Amino acid sequence: MSKQLLQPPRGTRDFYPEDLRHRTWLFDHFHAVARSFGFEEVDAPVLEHEELFTRKAGEEIVDQLYHFELHERRFALRGEITPSIARMVAARAGGLRLPLRWYSIPQCWRYERMTRGRRREHYQWNMDIWGEPGVSAEAELLAAIFALFDRLDLARGDVRIGLNSRALLEETLRGGVLNDRPDAFPALCVAIDKLEKIGPDAVMELLTDPQGAIALTTAHAKQVVDWLQLRDLEDAAGELAPDSRALADLRGLFELLDAYGLADRVEFDASIVRGLAYYTGIVFEAYDTQRKLRAICGGGRYDHLLETLGGPPMPAVGFGFGDAVIGELLSDRGLQPECPRRTDAVVFAFAATERPSAVRVATALREQGHCVELVLGDTKLKRALADADRAGAQRFYLVGPDERARGVVAVRDLESGEQSEEPLPS
Amino acid sequence: MSKQLLQPPRGTRDFYPEDLRHRTWLFDHFHAVARSFGFEEVDAPVLEHEELFTRKAGEEIVDQLYHFELHERRFALRGEITPSIARMVAARAGGLRLPLRWYSIPQCWRYERMTRGRRREHYQWNMDIWGEPGVSAEAELLAAIFALFDRLDLARGDVRIGLNSRALLEETLRGGVLNDRPDAFPALCVAIDKLEKIGPDAVMELLTDPQGAIALTTAHAKQVVDWLQLRDLEDAAGELAPDSRALADLRGLFELLDAYGLADRVEFDASIVRGLAYYTGIVFEAYDTQRKLRAICGGGRYDHLLETLGGPPMPAVGFGFGDAVIGELLSDRGLQPECPRRTDAVVFAFAATERPSAVRVATALREQGHCVELVLGDTKLKRALADADRAGAQRFYLVGPDERARGVVAVRDLESGEQSEEPLPS
């Protein structure tokens, strides 16, 4: 087998013990925050029918699916879990008590040319609320994201959330730009989302491409790009009808965030639209304040997704929070923990004749709830002690011929160096 | 979207909250046992290069891979994780302190025609010891399996482990049956493994097929099938050289198991060979004593796998323990736990004007470490109380106009019915 095959597929990760301890540390925080907000964990297969993901808005996430045909069916590895969760909600709609508060930590896949160190798989913490139309749902999700940042010891000023509403944008465009083609709106948002990556000129090109799904006039496209510069909700308000529902929602959300003590950590930003076609209302993303990294997480309201899958109408809002960018940020800030290995005890038999006694010692300790490494081979004492140290062991149990004859096991506390003896279990 | 697409792909599972709680309950036991034996968790991608799995012994697990081509590379969803773990060991061989004690709980995939309720994915608890040639490693693994059974409250007599050694079989065949074709041995084991499923006549056919990889004479095949009937190690000993290494290993293992208090729960069974081509030595499987179900788990020694992947020689032994059969057994025995939903508190605002106060109550409780469901919409009190009951909530916090005016929140203990008041957090 070639050297290359000793590596995982390009862009994917192996988790050696030290990697897995870090992953578990992060996931434990995801779990803890989700539970503290009353969310229940769910999961779905990493493999789905490709049709579940098929949307027509030029989304990166759909264009980059790992997909294949097997026995005349087309499958794909999920690029995100929301369509699977929507499928699960639709399958039991009517039997589920709303609102649902569901979370998951799925591994998600995308096949793209490898650039800028982006990987082909990541884990994504997802939290979704189904069945609640009001912004109280958005507020809970934003509060959960900040609760995570606080648990990870990120300084209050290190991370912010930018907030916008696609409904707000749609309202401003409804009268003119998109008057005759409301169906082009999702594709328009997907194009706008590329602003930071490709710049305003390239976005103008996408919006005005006469062969494209959007095909705006240059004047209309300019109007859209200008709107994206707004950073003050009251400036936007000036261009909207006084009874704007989208504006009322955003104002209501900021009021609620004040009760959460979060109003100063969230800011209006008209350029945030997110890259998923199915968002319909409020959208948001979290980023490091210095703007050195990509968005840490993103989400929004998607009130029509269930219907497009054949389910009943049901409002929904959620976010996805990958393990990649937060990992980079924690490393930059020196906040990645050490996560050393820990073992309660190592049990060592001096020779083969003492092995049955050592087995009894290990078994008794395990039955008492301890984590015990039993030295398996004919290892020298010195090496066994060094291994115990690497394993982060607290105590070292030794059975030699003398101990066995006296019916005891020698115990060394590896921190204090203190020695004692305990009776051998029968 | 069609009704069918509201379901996960055929043979795969969605995990709704109650399903996931059961999964977590079982996985927590897997984790606890592995840790108590000093094992470290690892993981690898569910997607691997297909070549990692390619072996030529007629194995079901290789024939049933989910595999596909993408951009001129062939990939497969893992059918088992051992080749991935072997790849990881080989990639760092030399830098790893032996023996390694590694475990994982990967989801594994197989594509087969659906029969007898077998699914196309399952989770498999894997424990492997790398770098220890002696049976002390096998003994630890068998003890871990029984530790799990005991944790799950299975009665001591409900489950047993059958034990054999491929080396023992190979020794008996070396002089005659396989004299000139030792390479046929893995395929021979894979064929023998089908004994219980297809019966001795069909196995005879596989062994004697002149076009097959094994192509024994009828007399030799008969000799093999007869050997499989042995259930007493001393009967087998009579047909082996007195200095048989395989025999000494099995006897040594039974002696060690006695020290673990497990000798009476393990029995020699010459028909157990397991269906994976790479096993070389001791093999074992656990089953319900009534033999109503398929094997609960299986494993064995595979001392040559690392070399076949291009790594250095390294002895290894491990087992895989799926989540399917143990689930059936626990259900049969009435040992599946209830796993109800639990929440510490539900917080309810009487009307929109009280919502900011309710938010403050929920936030304060969460900061104290409680799991709190905040009622989000304009819900009637009666319905909110019923929902709190379903959520398994212990306490119900209510803020109405009167409470808000007095700066308090009403607290009802949902178990005792006791009512009290607490000051509203500022």
Interface residues (C-beta under 8 A of the other chain):
Chain A: M1 S2 K3 L5 L6 Q7 P8 P9 T12 R13 D14 F15 Y16 P17 L20 R21 R23 T24 R35 S36 F37 G38 E40 E41 V42 D43 A44 P45 V46 L47 E48 H49 E51 L52 Y66 F68 E69 L70 H71 R73 F75 L77 S84 R87 M88 A90 A91 R92 R97 P99 R101 W102 Q107 W109 Y111 E121 I129 E132 P133 G134 S136 A137 A139 E140 A143 A147 E255 L256 D258 A259 Y260 G261 T308 L309 G310 G311 R341 T343 V346 R355 P356 S357 V359 R360 T363 R366 G369 H370 C371 V372 E373 L374 L376 G377 D387 R390 A391
Chain B: M1 S2 K3 L5 L6 Q7 P8 P9 T12 R13 D14 F15 Y16 P17 L20 R21 R23 T24 R35 S36 F37 G38 E40 E41 V42 D43 A44 P45 V46 L47 E48 H49 E51 L52 Y66 F68 E69 L70 H71 R73 F75 L77 S84 R87 M88 A90 A91 R92 R97 P99 R101 W102 Q107 W109 Y111 E121 I129 E132 P133 G134 S136 A137 A139 E140 A143 A147 E255 L256 D258 A259 Y260 G261 T308 L309 G310 G311 R341 T343 V346 R355 P356 S357 V359 R360 T363 R366 G369 H370 C371 V372 E373 L374 L376 G377 D387 R390 A391
